[in-house]
């Protein structure tokens, strides 16, 4: 896949059992370097800003960017490198891209260091060299930048281009999470909740990290904290607390949480049964493409009166209209 496509992708894991719905997939992306197939989920926020610059480079703007680069402006050097990498405003040239990344990197700019590391990792404009890649990636992470630390954690976690080392990944994730990276906190939660090579399952530690990510607005983590509250993992069972977190996740566009709310209201799992409210959540889940919601409403609508069905549909439309994130792509990216 072309790097540009990866930059623009998001980053970053049913009816018969009506089971707890855990969000699946990649980590929320609050890191910032050009993506490789294994680290696309680590690239969203700043990378999108930088590629937006590259995509909109007009001749006059490109000339100004070159002038700043000649003055050794590290950010300009990094952006110019991405312009060459993507062929925006100039013909694509991986070799020149790597040259400008190197200049930014040698000036100590963490984005240049990260990007040069990824060039070595993928062999873009330079000879592929994982050891050299790791050196530059570490330089960026050692500067204490949470996004760079998260990227290095992801590469160690995935083990696609570098040898997999989950303990190394945890080290970098923890450094990033302490600085407020919700993506790193969510990855830590997943690792401790499921366990991994040499990492024992620890529900209390998992909950700590998931809660940090959830409180930082990570929709996946919000849903997972809801699941843990409902199941009594890392805390005492608390259905009311589960509903609270499911609602937050639902409001942030997490379709799994929508299904979890529908399930709780339909089966009265510690709540008074409310068929209308259940149908509302399942309908919203179905609108987001969730198989659980799609399959369930096809059956549940026969259990409601005509009036109840109309009310459920009205509630669903009202909730969707008042929460814009439900119109965005599913936010199901970071939890197990």
Secondary structure, DSSP 4 states (H G I P E B T S, - for coil): --HHHHHH------GGG-------SPPP----S---TTTGGG-HHHHHHHHHHHHT--HHHHHHHHHHHHTT-HHHHHHHHHHHHHTSSS---HHHHHHHHHHHHHTT-HHHHHHHHHHHHHTSSS---HHHHHHHHHHHHHTT-HHHHHHHHHHHHH-SSS---HHHHHHHHHHHHHTT-HHHHHHHHHHHHH-BTTB---HHHHHHHHHHHHHTT-HHHHHHHHHHHHHTSSS---HHHHHHHHHHHHHTT-HHHHHHHHHHHHHTSSS---HHHHHHHHHHHHHTT-HHHHHHHHHHGGGS-HHHHHHHHHHHHHHHHH-GGGGSSP---S--
